[in-house]
Amino acid sequence: MKQRDCPVLVVGAGAAGLSMATLLARRGVQSILIEKRREVFVYPKARNLTFRALEILRGVGLGPAVNASAEHISNMIRKRTLSDAESSPILNADSFPSAEAVSPEPFGQFCPQNKLESILLSEARRLGCNVRYGTELASIRQDDAGVVATIKDLDNGASQVVHVDYLIAADGTHSHIRGELGIATSGFGKLPIFFVFIYFRGPWRHFVPELGEGDAVQITCADAPGIFMAAKDDLALFAHNYVPNRGEGAERSTSDWCRELVLTGC
């Protein structure tokens, strides 16, 4: 029997993979966690955690770190453009039910994925998890002893064969592993609306000084529909939605087109 390198190989260091590695390590089960990205996300992506996620994070001692991110759920207001004086609320803490009857945690709380990943990464490494960024899964096969995986270092091209008892596929919506295993998905499939994420730097916040950390503004202007939100420091995100069925596509998103769109939304 081949000697195993580690009990578990986790593929994908998003919130799911990092959480799994941390939870396993808390139970004394060590893992190798690989991620083809070279660092944690610097962009917010998913922004709010539900009360069940907050319970789990509190259970592994990460409640204070998460609470330091913010004390509220993300608010969102609606405006025709950023510079319009009129606005109306869409989402705020009052929009959601109370979780008081089932949980000591609030219904939701702002903690964007870039912050959550950093919190989980620090804890996973503190607990001894072998986290490798810039590393991808090249191949997998199963034998009587478990799983044999070939992983590749994207910086130097070196490959390594690892033997583990279990492999956890946390490699996202378009899971390479799920495809190799022939595991189908179910549900509605692709939604008819797609987004282009435009990151830019500029003093847009002076139009909405009342916005707090994690809050967002939905723009209803017909020529620039989308959502403005802060990413980090003076870096901002404009999420523009488009509909392919109308002949709209991401290929039109040149730098000049994106700049004009952001200015139109302002």
N, C-alpha and C positions, 0 to 999 in steps of 0.2 A: 504494500500500500504506500502510495506517495505521501510524504510528509506535507501537511498543509502549511501554507505561509501565514495564514490568518483565518479565523473562523468565518469572517464575512468580508465580501467586497461590495462596496456601495458605489454605484456609478451615478454621478450627478451631484454637485454640491450646491444645489439651490436650497430653498428653505426645507424641503422634504428630506433631501439627502443629509444635510447637516443636522437636522433634528433627529433623524434615525441614528446617525453615528453617535450623537450625544446621548440619546436614550440608551443605546446599547452599552456604551462605555460606563454609564451610571450603574448598569447591571453587571459590570465586570466582563463584558464581551467586547473584545477589541476588533477593530475593522480597519481596512484600507479604504479610503474615500478618494476617488479620482474625479477630476473635473477638467474638461478641455479648455475652459476659460483660464486665464492666467491670474485672475484676481476676483474678489467678490464684486458683485454689481456695484457700480458707482451711481446708477440711476434708480429711482424709487420703485418702479414697477408696482407690484401689489402694495397697498398702503395701510390697510387696516387688518387687525387681528380680531377674531371672534372670541367670545368668552371661553370657549373650550380650549382654544390655542393658548389663551392667557393662563388657564388653569394648568395646562401641561408645562408651560414655561416656568410658572411659579413652583411647580412640583420638583423641578430640577435646579431650583435656586436662582433662576434668571429673572424673576419678577422685578427686582429693583432696577436691573439694567434696562428692561423693556419699559418700565414706568418712567425712566429718565428720558425716554424718547419724546413722550408727550403724555398729557393727562386727559386727552379727549379723543373722540372719534373724528375723522376728517369731516369738515364742513364743506359744502359746495353751494355756491350761489349762481344764479343765471343772469347774464347781461347780454344785450345785443352785441356790443363791443366793449372792450375793457374801459374805454374812455367815457362810455355812457354813464350818466349820473344815476339812472334808475337800475335797480337790481331786485331780484326776488330769491328767497331761499329755496333750495332743492333738498339738501340733506343737512341735518345737524343732529345733535344728540337726542333731540325730542322726536326725531323721525323714526326712531327705533324703539322696540319694546324694552322694558326693563328685564334684566336677567336675575333680579333679586330673589325670585322664588326658587331658582334652580342653581345659582352660583354666587359665590362671594365676589366675583369679578364683574365689571361692567359688561354690557352687551358687546361692545367693541372698543378698540383703542387704536390710535394711530401709531404705527411702527412700520415704516416702509421697508421693503425687502432688503435694500442695501444696508440699513442699520441692523435689521434682524440677522442677516447673514454674518455680519461682523461679530455680533454677540455670540451666535452659535459656533462660529469658527474658533473663537478664542476659548470657549468652553470645551469644545471637542478636543482641541490640541492640549488643553490643560489636563484633560482626562486620559491622554495618551493615544488618541486616535491619530493614525498616519494619514494626514490629508495631503494630497498631491495635486496642485493646480498645474495647468499646462500638460495634462496627461489624458489620453483618450483610450477607450476600449477598442482594440483592434479585432478581436475575435473571442468567441466563447464556445465551449462544448461541455457537455455533461458526461460524467462516467460514474462508475459504481462508488467512487470515493467522494464525489461532490462535483464541483465545477472547476474547470480549467480555463483560465482567461489569459489572453495576451494583451498587455497594456503597453502603450507607446508614449514615450516622452516627446512632446512636440518641439522642444527646444533643440535637443541633440539627436533625435530620431532613434534613440535606443529603445529596444523592445525588451519586455520582461514577461515571463510566464509565471503566473501565480496560481496556487492551488488553494481553494477555499471550500468550506462546507456549503455556504449559501452566497448567492449573488442577489443584491437588491437593485432593481431598476428604478432609479429616481432621475431618469434622463429626459424628463419633460413630456410635453404633449405629443411630440413627434418621436416617440421613443424608438431608438434604433434597436434596442434589445427586444421590445415587444414585437417589432416587425420580424426579427430573426426567429422568434419563437412562434410566430404565426398567431399571436393573440389578437383577436379582433376587438374593435371598440363598438359602442352603441350610443345612440342618442341622436341629437338633431344634426350632427355633422357641422360643416362650416356655416357660420352665420353670414348673412348677406352683406354685412357692413364690415369694412376693414379700416385699419388705422395706419397713418404714417406718423412716427414720433420725431418731432423736430426739436433739437436741443439748441439753445441760443443763450447769449448773455446780453442783458439789457436792463434798464431801470423800469421794467413793467409794473413792479409792485407799487409804484407811487400812484397808480390808478386805483388800487384797491388796498389802501393802507390798513383796512380793518381785518384783512386776512391773517390768520394765525398760521403757525407751523403745520404743514400738511394739508391746508385748505386749498380749494381749487375753484376755478371760475369756468362755467360752461358758456361758450359763445354761440349765439343763435344767428349771427349774421349769415345770410344765405351764401355769401361769397367766401366765408372763412369759418365754417362750423367746426367746433372742436372744444378742447379743454386746456386751459392754462393752469400749470401748477409748478411750484418750486421744486428743483432737484437738489442742488447743494450750493450754498453760498449764493453767488450771483448767477449760477447756472439754472436755467428754467427749461421747462418742457411745454411744447404745444402739441397735443394729440389731436390730429386732424382726421376726421372720419370721411371715408369715400365709399362709393357704391359701384363695384365693377359692372353691375347690370346696367348702369347708366353710361358705360363706356369710360368710367374713371379708373385710373390705374396708378400704381406706385412709380412707374417709369417716368412720369412727368415731374417727379420730385427732385428737380435740379436745385442747386444752391440758390440761384436767383429766384426760382419759383417759391421755394420755402421762405426766403426772406420777405418776399412780397406778401405771402399769405399771412405771416406773423404780423406784419405792419397793418394789413387789412383788418385783422382781428383786434388790433389795438385801437 
